[in-house]
């Protein structure tokens, strides 16, 4: 059983444009997490796989920006279904889709809104 990395400050993901609609997502420390068309979603999945707590806040910042562009809970962001991916199964009556992280469903229920 792996221990989750608990983070109190938001996790900052910096993005810079690459060729053909792709973006390079890096951490503040300069580690490249991915190059993707949806860098926040892909980076969130990678961070969860590395052991970060899904209830942590993640922010996407454009290169040289003075404020974040997108923000959300790591688990909710990672659960977003991208175009071309297999969709999650339909929810049971009044419940979240199967495989949808419980903390993401709770965040949406509390009115946090989608990331």
Secondary structure, DSSP 8 states (H G I E B T S, - for coil): ----B--SS-EEEEEEE-STT-EEEEETT--EEEEETTHHHHHHHHHHHTTB-TTSEEEEEETT-SS-SEEEEHHHHHT---TTS------STTS--TT--HHHHHHHHTT----
